[in-house]
Amino acid sequence: MYRRTGLISTLIALLAFVLWAPASAVASTAPAGAAVRAAGADAACAVLAPGASAAAERAVAAACAQVAADVWYTWGGGHGSQPGATYGQVDPTDPASEHDPERLGFDCSGLVRYAYAQAAGSDILNGVASAQYYTHRAAARFTAAEGLAPLLPGDLLAWGTSQDLHHIAIYLGAGKMVEAKQSGTKLMVSDVRMTGYFGAVRVNTGPVTGNVFQTWGTGVWTKAAPSTTAARVYAFPRATTVRIECQKHAESVTAEGYTNDAWSYLPDYKAWVTNIYISGPAWLDGVPTCTF
């Protein structure tokens, strides 16, 4: 009787080991940013496709940790002196935001700011959604027409128009994203919404190359061509760091007590701005002349 019991026990132990081993093997090869689940969500918050940089995977992991912590969306949240959750404000256009001043959390760009600060070790995306999309730290850009196929986990997805980008989220892969969506909800994993989708940007967390300058002034419009009558593309809400590809002499502009016919081309905006609003001399040192 003892021998049969011992044999059965041994067989049960071996069977348990066989069933356990594959799950252990899968867990040991999971990508950076291991999966966590949002409260009540069906989709895992994790890196869901290969190819992302280590920094992008760290950004995803940082955002997903906030999802796992059941953190609130709160309007204006995450825009304190340092990256991190803050109490929000009442959005006058959204009645659901009435409790946001009582909630510690993030809005869409606050979450992106925090995630990439954690990934890069510095506050590289301090700004609203439009400033983050147009960052001079862009490693690559993708239009809405290209769809999701070229995207990698960690890429930033933006919604709106060139003049008004009002929402931003972090791509996970497999058609999923992590976002701070709206007042009254927690941070979440969502299917990527193509309605109103504008495009995506891949963030360079390393040294920035090219000719980097600072603008000045508020509400300064970039233009589709080097002319005051050209279509507006985007207005700098405040002083902004920009990357300049080249400059050329074109329409003369008088503003702020200055007159200048030099315009600079900004590749991250695919737009032009008069050199009057770029800190530096009228003709920028070290910037080549445009050949187009």
TORKOLKOL-508462 format. One record per residue (C-alpha): x, y, z; residue in three letters. Coordinates in steps of 0.25 Angstrom, whole numbers. Layout:
<rs>
<r><px>X</px><py>Y</py><pz>Z</pz><aa>Ala</aa></r>
...
</rs>
This chain:
<rs>
<r><px>0</px><py>0</py><pz>0</pz><aa>Met</aa></r>
<r><px>11</px><py>10</py><pz>3</pz><aa>Tyr</aa></r>
<r><px>18</px><py>7</py><pz>-10</pz><aa>Arg</aa></r>
<r><px>6</px><py>10</py><pz>-18</pz><aa>Arg</aa></r>
<r><px>3</px><py>23</py><pz>-11</pz><aa>Thr</aa></r>
<r><px>18</px><py>27</py><pz>-13</pz><aa>Gly</aa></r>
<r><px>17</px><py>24</py><pz>-28</pz><aa>Leu</aa></r>
<r><px>4</px><py>32</py><pz>-30</pz><aa>Ile</aa></r>
<r><px>10</px><py>43</py><pz>-22</pz><aa>Ser</aa></r>
<r><px>23</px><py>43</py><pz>-31</pz><aa>Thr</aa></r>
<r><px>14</px><py>43</py><pz>-44</pz><aa>Leu</aa></r>
<r><px>6</px><py>54</py><pz>-39</pz><aa>Ile</aa></r>
<r><px>18</px><py>63</py><pz>-36</pz><aa>Ala</aa></r>
<r><px>24</px><py>60</py><pz>-50</pz><aa>Leu</aa></r>
<r><px>11</px><py>64</py><pz>-57</pz><aa>Leu</aa></r>
<r><px>10</px><py>77</py><pz>-49</pz><aa>Ala</aa></r>
<r><px>25</px><py>80</py><pz>-53</pz><aa>Phe</aa></r>
<r><px>22</px><py>77</py><pz>-68</pz><aa>Val</aa></r>
<r><px>9</px><py>86</py><pz>-68</pz><aa>Leu</aa></r>
<r><px>17</px><py>97</py><pz>-60</pz><aa>Trp</aa></r>
<r><px>30</px><py>97</py><pz>-69</pz><aa>Ala</aa></r>
<r><px>24</px><py>104</py><pz>-82</pz><aa>Pro</aa></r>
<r><px>18</px><py>115</py><pz>-74</pz><aa>Ala</aa></r>
<r><px>31</px><py>118</py><pz>-67</pz><aa>Ser</aa></r>
<r><px>39</px><py>118</py><pz>-80</pz><aa>Ala</aa></r>
<r><px>29</px><py>128</py><pz>-86</pz><aa>Val</aa></r>
<r><px>30</px><py>137</py><pz>-74</pz><aa>Ala</aa></r>
<r><px>45</px><py>137</py><pz>-74</pz><aa>Ser</aa></r>
<r><px>45</px><py>142</py><pz>-88</pz><aa>Thr</aa></r>
<r><px>35</px><py>153</py><pz>-87</pz><aa>Ala</aa></r>
<r><px>39</px><py>167</py><pz>-92</pz><aa>Pro</aa></r>
<r><px>43</px><py>179</py><pz>-84</pz><aa>Ala</aa></r>
<r><px>31</px><py>185</py><pz>-77</pz><aa>Gly</aa></r>
<r><px>24</px><py>172</py><pz>-73</pz><aa>Ala</aa></r>
<r><px>9</px><py>172</py><pz>-75</pz><aa>Ala</aa></r>
<r><px>0</px><py>178</py><pz>-65</pz><aa>Val</aa></r>
<r><px>-15</px><py>180</py><pz>-66</pz><aa>Arg</aa></r>
<r><px>-24</px><py>192</py><pz>-64</pz><aa>Ala</aa></r>
<r><px>-35</px><py>190</py><pz>-54</pz><aa>Ala</aa></r>
<r><px>-47</px><py>185</py><pz>-62</pz><aa>Gly</aa></r>
<r><px>-39</px><py>185</py><pz>-75</pz><aa>Ala</aa></r>
<r><px>-38</px><py>173</py><pz>-85</pz><aa>Asp</aa></r>
<r><px>-25</px><py>177</py><pz>-91</pz><aa>Ala</aa></r>
<r><px>-11</px><py>176</py><pz>-85</pz><aa>Ala</aa></r>
<r><px>-3</px><py>188</py><pz>-83</pz><aa>Cys</aa></r>
<r><px>11</px><py>184</py><pz>-88</pz><aa>Ala</aa></r>
<r><px>20</px><py>185</py><pz>-100</pz><aa>Val</aa></r>
<r><px>12</px><py>177</py><pz>-110</pz><aa>Leu</aa></r>
<r><px>21</px><py>176</py><pz>-122</pz><aa>Ala</aa></r>
<r><px>36</px><py>175</py><pz>-125</pz><aa>Pro</aa></r>
<r><px>46</px><py>186</py><pz>-130</pz><aa>Gly</aa></r>
<r><px>44</px><py>197</py><pz>-120</pz><aa>Ala</aa></r>
<r><px>57</px><py>203</py><pz>-114</pz><aa>Ser</aa></r>
<r><px>60</px><py>200</py><pz>-99</pz><aa>Ala</aa></r>
<r><px>56</px><py>215</py><pz>-96</pz><aa>Ala</aa></r>
<r><px>43</px><py>213</py><pz>-102</pz><aa>Ala</aa></r>
<r><px>40</px><py>200</py><pz>-95</pz><aa>Glu</aa></r>
<r><px>44</px><py>208</py><pz>-82</pz><aa>Arg</aa></r>
<r><px>34</px><py>219</py><pz>-85</pz><aa>Ala</aa></r>
<r><px>23</px><py>208</py><pz>-88</pz><aa>Val</aa></r>
<r><px>26</px><py>201</py><pz>-74</pz><aa>Ala</aa></r>
<r><px>26</px><py>215</py><pz>-67</pz><aa>Ala</aa></r>
<r><px>12</px><py>218</py><pz>-73</pz><aa>Ala</aa></r>
<r><px>7</px><py>204</py><pz>-70</pz><aa>Cys</aa></r>
<r><px>11</px><py>204</py><pz>-56</pz><aa>Ala</aa></r>
<r><px>2</px><py>216</py><pz>-54</pz><aa>Gln</aa></r>
<r><px>-9</px><py>208</py><pz>-61</pz><aa>Val</aa></r>
<r><px>-7</px><py>197</py><pz>-51</pz><aa>Ala</aa></r>
<r><px>-7</px><py>207</py><pz>-39</pz><aa>Ala</aa></r>
<r><px>-21</px><py>211</py><pz>-44</pz><aa>Asp</aa></r>
<r><px>-18</px><py>226</py><pz>-45</pz><aa>Val</aa></r>
<r><px>-28</px><py>236</py><pz>-50</pz><aa>Trp</aa></r>
<r><px>-29</px><py>244</py><pz>-62</pz><aa>Tyr</aa></r>
<r><px>-29</px><py>259</py><pz>-57</pz><aa>Thr</aa></r>
<r><px>-30</px><py>271</py><pz>-66</pz><aa>Trp</aa></r>
<r><px>-16</px><py>278</py><pz>-65</pz><aa>Gly</aa></r>
<r><px>-10</px><py>267</py><pz>-57</pz><aa>Gly</aa></r>
<r><px>5</px><py>264</py><pz>-58</pz><aa>Gly</aa></r>
<r><px>9</px><py>278</py><pz>-62</pz><aa>His</aa></r>
<r><px>15</px><py>282</py><pz>-49</pz><aa>Gly</aa></r>
<r><px>30</px><py>287</py><pz>-47</pz><aa>Ser</aa></r>
<r><px>34</px><py>272</py><pz>-48</pz><aa>Gln</aa></r>
<r><px>29</px><py>260</py><pz>-56</pz><aa>Pro</aa></r>
<r><px>19</px><py>253</py><pz>-48</pz><aa>Gly</aa></r>
<r><px>4</px><py>252</py><pz>-44</pz><aa>Ala</aa></r>
<r><px>-2</px><py>265</py><pz>-39</pz><aa>Thr</aa></r>
<r><px>-16</px><py>270</py><pz>-35</pz><aa>Tyr</aa></r>
<r><px>-24</px><py>275</py><pz>-47</pz><aa>Gly</aa></r>
<r><px>-33</px><py>286</py><pz>-50</pz><aa>Gln</aa></r>
<r><px>-47</px><py>288</py><pz>-55</pz><aa>Val</aa></r>
<r><px>-49</px><py>288</py><pz>-70</pz><aa>Asp</aa></r>
<r><px>-59</px><py>299</py><pz>-73</pz><aa>Pro</aa></r>
<r><px>-63</px><py>291</py><pz>-85</pz><aa>Thr</aa></r>
<r><px>-65</px><py>277</py><pz>-78</pz><aa>Asp</aa></r>
<r><px>-75</px><py>276</py><pz>-66</pz><aa>Pro</aa></r>
<r><px>-69</px><py>262</py><pz>-63</pz><aa>Ala</aa></r>
<r><px>-57</px><py>270</py><pz>-58</pz><aa>Ser</aa></r>
<r><px>-63</px><py>275</py><pz>-46</pz><aa>Glu</aa></r>
<r><px>-56</px><py>266</py><pz>-37</pz><aa>His</aa></r>
<r><px>-42</px><py>267</py><pz>-44</pz><aa>Asp</aa></r>
<r><px>-36</px><py>277</py><pz>-34</pz><aa>Pro</aa></r>
<r><px>-38</px><py>266</py><pz>-23</pz><aa>Glu</aa></r>
<r><px>-32</px><py>255</py><pz>-32</pz><aa>Arg</aa></r>
<r><px>-17</px><py>252</py><pz>-33</pz><aa>Leu</aa></r>
<r><px>-13</px><py>248</py><pz>-47</pz><aa>Gly</aa></r>
<r><px>-10</px><py>252</py><pz>-61</pz><aa>Phe</aa></r>
<r><px>-16</px><py>257</py><pz>-74</pz><aa>Asp</aa></r>
<r><px>-12</px><py>252</py><pz>-87</pz><aa>Cys</aa></r>
<r><px>1</px><py>260</py><pz>-89</pz><aa>Ser</aa></r>
<r><px>4</px><py>259</py><pz>-74</pz><aa>Gly</aa></r>
<r><px>5</px><py>244</py><pz>-75</pz><aa>Leu</aa></r>
<r><px>14</px><py>245</py><pz>-87</pz><aa>Val</aa></r>
<r><px>23</px><py>255</py><pz>-80</pz><aa>Arg</aa></r>
<r><px>24</px><py>246</py><pz>-68</pz><aa>Tyr</aa></r>
<r><px>27</px><py>233</py><pz>-76</pz><aa>Ala</aa></r>
<r><px>38</px><py>239</py><pz>-84</pz><aa>Tyr</aa></r>
<r><px>44</px><py>246</py><pz>-73</pz><aa>Ala</aa></r>
<r><px>45</px><py>232</py><pz>-66</pz><aa>Gln</aa></r>
<r><px>51</px><py>226</py><pz>-79</pz><aa>Ala</aa></r>
<r><px>61</px><py>237</py><pz>-82</pz><aa>Ala</aa></r>
<r><px>65</px><py>241</py><pz>-68</pz><aa>Gly</aa></r>
<r><px>61</px><py>256</py><pz>-71</pz><aa>Ser</aa></r>
<r><px>49</px><py>264</py><pz>-74</pz><aa>Asp</aa></r>
<r><px>50</px><py>264</py><pz>-89</pz><aa>Ile</aa></r>
<r><px>35</px><py>265</py><pz>-93</pz><aa>Leu</aa></r>
<r><px>30</px><py>276</py><pz>-84</pz><aa>Asn</aa></r>
<r><px>18</px><py>282</py><pz>-91</pz><aa>Gly</aa></r>
<r><px>4</px><py>280</py><pz>-96</pz><aa>Val</aa></r>
<r><px>0</px><py>270</py><pz>-107</pz><aa>Ala</aa></r>
<r><px>4</px><py>279</py><pz>-119</pz><aa>Ser</aa></r>
<r><px>18</px><py>282</py><pz>-113</pz><aa>Ala</aa></r>
<r><px>20</px><py>268</py><pz>-111</pz><aa>Gln</aa></r>
<r><px>16</px><py>263</py><pz>-125</pz><aa>Tyr</aa></r>
<r><px>25</px><py>275</py><pz>-131</pz><aa>Tyr</aa></r>
<r><px>37</px><py>272</py><pz>-122</pz><aa>Thr</aa></r>
<r><px>50</px><py>275</py><pz>-128</pz><aa>His</aa></r>
<r><px>54</px><py>261</py><pz>-122</pz><aa>Arg</aa></r>
<r><px>47</px><py>254</py><pz>-133</pz><aa>Ala</aa></r>
<r><px>54</px><py>242</py><pz>-139</pz><aa>Ala</aa></r>
<r><px>43</px><py>239</py><pz>-149</pz><aa>Ala</aa></r>
<r><px>29</px><py>243</py><pz>-152</pz><aa>Arg</aa></r>
<r><px>17</px><py>236</py><pz>-158</pz><aa>Phe</aa></r>
<r><px>5</px><py>242</py><pz>-165</pz><aa>Thr</aa></r>
<r><px>-9</px><py>237</py><pz>-163</pz><aa>Ala</aa></r>
<r><px>-9</px><py>231</py><pz>-177</pz><aa>Ala</aa></r>
<r><px>2</px><py>222</py><pz>-173</pz><aa>Glu</aa></r>
<r><px>-7</px><py>215</py><pz>-163</pz><aa>Gly</aa></r>
<r><px>-2</px><py>207</py><pz>-151</pz><aa>Leu</aa></r>
<r><px>7</px><py>198</py><pz>-159</pz><aa>Ala</aa></r>
<r><px>20</px><py>205</py><pz>-158</pz><aa>Pro</aa></r>
<r><px>19</px><py>209</py><pz>-143</pz><aa>Leu</aa></r>
<r><px>26</px><py>203</py><pz>-131</pz><aa>Leu</aa></r>
<r><px>23</px><py>202</py><pz>-116</pz><aa>Pro</aa></r>
<r><px>26</px><py>215</py><pz>-110</pz><aa>Gly</aa></r>
<r><px>22</px><py>224</py><pz>-122</pz><aa>Asp</aa></r>
<r><px>13</px><py>236</py><pz>-119</pz><aa>Leu</aa></r>
<r><px>0</px><py>236</py><pz>-126</pz><aa>Leu</aa></r>
<r><px>-7</px><py>250</py><pz>-127</pz><aa>Ala</aa></r>
<r><px>-21</px><py>254</py><pz>-131</pz><aa>Trp</aa></r>
<r><px>-26</px><py>267</py><pz>-137</pz><aa>Gly</aa></r>
<r><px>-21</px><py>276</py><pz>-147</pz><aa>Thr</aa></r>
<r><px>-8</px><py>283</py><pz>-150</pz><aa>Ser</aa></r>
<r><px>-13</px><py>295</py><pz>-143</pz><aa>Gln</aa></r>
<r><px>-20</px><py>288</py><pz>-132</pz><aa>Asp</aa></r>
<r><px>-14</px><py>275</py><pz>-127</pz><aa>Leu</aa></r>
<r><px>-23</px><py>272</py><pz>-115</pz><aa>His</aa></r>
<r><px>-19</px><py>258</py><pz>-110</pz><aa>His</aa></r>
<r><px>-7</px><py>249</py><pz>-109</pz><aa>Ile</aa></r>
<r><px>-5</px><py>235</py><pz>-105</pz><aa>Ala</aa></r>
<r><px>6</px><py>224</py><pz>-105</pz><aa>Ile</aa></r>
<r><px>6</px><py>213</py><pz>-115</pz><aa>Tyr</aa></r>
<r><px>7</px><py>198</py><pz>-109</pz><aa>Leu</aa></r>
<r><px>7</px><py>190</py><pz>-122</pz><aa>Gly</aa></r>
<r><px>-4</px><py>181</py><pz>-128</pz><aa>Ala</aa></r>
<r><px>-14</px><py>193</py><pz>-130</pz><aa>Gly</aa></r>
<r><px>-14</px><py>196</py><pz>-115</pz><aa>Lys</aa></r>
<r><px>-10</px><py>209</py><pz>-107</pz><aa>Met</aa></r>
<r><px>-8</px><py>214</py><pz>-93</pz><aa>Val</aa></r>
<r><px>-15</px><py>227</py><pz>-90</pz><aa>Glu</aa></r>
<r><px>-21</px><py>237</py><pz>-80</pz><aa>Ala</aa></r>
<r><px>-34</px><py>239</py><pz>-88</pz><aa>Lys</aa></r>
<r><px>-44</px><py>248</py><pz>-81</pz><aa>Gln</aa></r>
<r><px>-49</px><py>253</py><pz>-67</pz><aa>Ser</aa></r>
<r><px>-57</px><py>242</py><pz>-59</pz><aa>Gly</aa></r>
<r><px>-48</px><py>231</py><pz>-64</pz><aa>Thr</aa></r>
<r><px>-35</px><py>224</py><pz>-60</pz><aa>Lys</aa></r>
<r><px>-23</px><py>223</py><pz>-68</pz><aa>Leu</aa></r>
<r><px>-26</px><py>211</py><pz>-78</pz><aa>Met</aa></r>
<r><px>-22</px><py>203</py><pz>-90</pz><aa>Val</aa></r>
<r><px>-30</px><py>205</py><pz>-102</pz><aa>Ser</aa></r>
<r><px>-31</px><py>201</py><pz>-117</pz><aa>Asp</aa></r>
<r><px>-25</px><py>212</py><pz>-125</pz><aa>Val</aa></r>
<r><px>-36</px><py>221</py><pz>-130</pz><aa>Arg</aa></r>
<r><px>-34</px><py>225</py><pz>-145</pz><aa>Met</aa></r>
<r><px>-45</px><py>236</py><pz>-145</pz><aa>Thr</aa></r>
<r><px>-38</px><py>249</py><pz>-144</pz><aa>Gly</aa></r>
<r><px>-24</px><py>242</py><pz>-144</pz><aa>Tyr</aa></r>
<r><px>-13</px><py>252</py><pz>-149</pz><aa>Phe</aa></r>
<r><px>0</px><py>244</py><pz>-148</pz><aa>Gly</aa></r>
<r><px>11</px><py>239</py><pz>-139</pz><aa>Ala</aa></r>
<r><px>25</px><py>242</py><pz>-135</pz><aa>Val</aa></r>
<r><px>36</px><py>234</py><pz>-130</pz><aa>Arg</aa></r>
<r><px>44</px><py>240</py><pz>-119</pz><aa>Val</aa></r>
<r><px>59</px><py>241</py><pz>-119</pz><aa>Asn</aa></r>
<r><px>63</px><py>241</py><pz>-104</pz><aa>Thr</aa></r>
<r><px>78</px><py>243</py><pz>-108</pz><aa>Gly</aa></r>
<r><px>86</px><py>255</py><pz>-112</pz><aa>Pro</aa></r>
<r><px>79</px><py>264</py><pz>-122</pz><aa>Val</aa></r>
<r><px>86</px><py>266</py><pz>-136</pz><aa>Thr</aa></r>
<r><px>84</px><py>278</py><pz>-145</pz><aa>Gly</aa></r>
<r><px>82</px><py>293</py><pz>-143</pz><aa>Asn</aa></r>
<r><px>74</px><py>295</py><pz>-130</pz><aa>Val</aa></r>
<r><px>69</px><py>309</py><pz>-127</pz><aa>Phe</aa></r>
<r><px>59</px><py>316</py><pz>-117</pz><aa>Gln</aa></r>
<r><px>47</px><py>324</py><pz>-122</pz><aa>Thr</aa></r>
<r><px>42</px><py>335</py><pz>-114</pz><aa>Trp</aa></r>
<r><px>28</px><py>342</py><pz>-113</pz><aa>Gly</aa></r>
<r><px>14</px><py>336</py><pz>-112</pz><aa>Thr</aa></r>
<r><px>4</px><py>332</py><pz>-122</pz><aa>Gly</aa></r>
<r><px>15</px><py>332</py><pz>-133</pz><aa>Val</aa></r>
<r><px>9</px><py>325</py><pz>-146</pz><aa>Trp</aa></r>
<r><px>18</px><py>316</py><pz>-155</pz><aa>Thr</aa></r>
<r><px>14</px><py>316</py><pz>-170</pz><aa>Lys</aa></r>
<r><px>13</px><py>306</py><pz>-181</pz><aa>Ala</aa></r>
<r><px>22</px><py>315</py><pz>-189</pz><aa>Ala</aa></r>
<r><px>31</px><py>327</py><pz>-186</pz><aa>Pro</aa></r>
<r><px>21</px><py>338</py><pz>-187</pz><aa>Ser</aa></r>
<r><px>11</px><py>345</py><pz>-178</pz><aa>Thr</aa></r>
<r><px>-1</px><py>341</py><pz>-187</pz><aa>Thr</aa></r>
<r><px>3</px><py>326</py><pz>-187</pz><aa>Ala</aa></r>
<r><px>-6</px><py>316</py><pz>-180</pz><aa>Ala</aa></r>
<r><px>-4</px><py>315</py><pz>-165</pz><aa>Arg</aa></r>
<r><px>1</px><py>302</py><pz>-160</pz><aa>Val</aa></r>
<r><px>3</px><py>304</py><pz>-145</pz><aa>Tyr</aa></r>
<r><px>5</px><py>315</py><pz>-134</pz><aa>Ala</aa></r>
<r><px>16</px><py>314</py><pz>-124</pz><aa>Phe</aa></r>
<r><px>8</px><py>317</py><pz>-111</pz><aa>Pro</aa></r>
<r><px>21</px><py>322</py><pz>-104</pz><aa>Arg</aa></r>
<r><px>36</px><py>321</py><pz>-106</pz><aa>Ala</aa></r>
<r><px>39</px><py>307</py><pz>-112</pz><aa>Thr</aa></r>
<r><px>51</px><py>299</py><pz>-115</pz><aa>Thr</aa></r>
<r><px>52</px><py>297</py><pz>-130</pz><aa>Val</aa></r>
<r><px>61</px><py>289</py><pz>-140</pz><aa>Arg</aa></r>
<r><px>64</px><py>298</py><pz>-153</pz><aa>Ile</aa></r>
<r><px>68</px><py>291</py><pz>-166</pz><aa>Glu</aa></r>
<r><px>71</px><py>303</py><pz>-174</pz><aa>Cys</aa></r>
<r><px>68</px><py>318</py><pz>-176</pz><aa>Gln</aa></r>
<r><px>65</px><py>326</py><pz>-189</pz><aa>Lys</aa></r>
<r><px>62</px><py>341</py><pz>-193</pz><aa>His</aa></r>
<r><px>48</px><py>343</py><pz>-196</pz><aa>Ala</aa></r>
<r><px>37</px><py>352</py><pz>-193</pz><aa>Glu</aa></r>
<r><px>41</px><py>364</py><pz>-184</pz><aa>Ser</aa></r>
<r><px>34</px><py>364</py><pz>-170</pz><aa>Val</aa></r>
<r><px>32</px><py>376</py><pz>-160</pz><aa>Thr</aa></r>
<r><px>28</px><py>372</py><pz>-146</pz><aa>Ala</aa></r>
<r><px>32</px><py>375</py><pz>-132</pz><aa>Glu</aa></r>
<r><px>40</px><py>387</py><pz>-136</pz><aa>Gly</aa></r>
<r><px>49</px><py>378</py><pz>-146</pz><aa>Tyr</aa></r>
<r><px>49</px><py>376</py><pz>-161</pz><aa>Thr</aa></r>
<r><px>55</px><py>364</py><pz>-167</pz><aa>Asn</aa></r>
<r><px>54</px><py>356</py><pz>-180</pz><aa>Asp</aa></r>
<r><px>60</px><py>343</py><pz>-175</pz><aa>Ala</aa></r>
<r><px>51</px><py>331</py><pz>-172</pz><aa>Trp</aa></r>
<r><px>55</px><py>318</py><pz>-166</pz><aa>Ser</aa></r>
<r><px>49</px><py>304</py><pz>-170</pz><aa>Tyr</aa></r>
<r><px>45</px><py>295</py><pz>-158</pz><aa>Leu</aa></r>
<r><px>45</px><py>280</py><pz>-162</pz><aa>Pro</aa></r>
<r><px>38</px><py>276</py><pz>-150</pz><aa>Asp</aa></r>
<r><px>26</px><py>285</py><pz>-154</pz><aa>Tyr</aa></r>
<r><px>28</px><py>284</py><pz>-169</pz><aa>Lys</aa></r>
<r><px>26</px><py>299</py><pz>-168</pz><aa>Ala</aa></r>
<r><px>34</px><py>313</py><pz>-169</pz><aa>Trp</aa></r>
<r><px>35</px><py>324</py><pz>-158</pz><aa>Val</aa></r>
<r><px>41</px><py>338</py><pz>-160</pz><aa>Thr</aa></r>
<r><px>55</px><py>339</py><pz>-153</pz><aa>Asn</aa></r>
<r><px>49</px><py>351</py><pz>-146</pz><aa>Ile</aa></r>
<r><px>44</px><py>341</py><pz>-135</pz><aa>Tyr</aa></r>
<r><px>56</px><py>332</py><pz>-134</pz><aa>Ile</aa></r>
<r><px>66</px><py>337</py><pz>-124</pz><aa>Ser</aa></r>
<r><px>79</px><py>340</py><pz>-131</pz><aa>Gly</aa></r>
<r><px>84</px><py>349</py><pz>-142</pz><aa>Pro</aa></r>
<r><px>75</px><py>353</py><pz>-154</pz><aa>Ala</aa></r>
<r><px>83</px><py>342</py><pz>-162</pz><aa>Trp</aa></r>
<r><px>85</px><py>330</py><pz>-153</pz><aa>Leu</aa></r>
<r><px>100</px><py>326</py><pz>-151</pz><aa>Asp</aa></r>
<r><px>103</px><py>312</py><pz>-156</pz><aa>Gly</aa></r>
<r><px>90</px><py>309</py><pz>-163</pz><aa>Val</aa></r>
<r><px>91</px><py>306</py><pz>-178</pz><aa>Pro</aa></r>
<r><px>83</px><py>313</py><pz>-189</pz><aa>Thr</aa></r>
<r><px>71</px><py>306</py><pz>-194</pz><aa>Cys</aa></r>
<r><px>72</px><py>300</py><pz>-208</pz><aa>Thr</aa></r>
<r><px>57</px><py>299</py><pz>-209</pz><aa>Phe</aa></r>
</rs>
